[in-house]
Amino acid sequence: MKDSEPKRLVVLQTGLFPDAATVEEGIKKLEKRWVVRRHDIAGAARDTAAWDRVLADILTADKIITV
């Protein structure tokens, strides 16, 4: 990745983190400088194409946060 390209952040929303609101505040600040991709994976029923998109984003991410 070039220095001029924005960093990529993947947020996996699981519904398991008790203080998700605080983490979300920090993520909102990063959205100004980072490309943020969010995936709601709390519901286990996802099709193969949806999981493929999640995995593709994870593989290209600079950081991954599970909320």
Summary of the structure (lengths in Angstrom):
residues: 67
radius of gyration: 12.6
end to end distance: 26.0
largest distance: 37.8
contacts: 147
relative contact order: 0.34
helix: 36%
strand: 24%
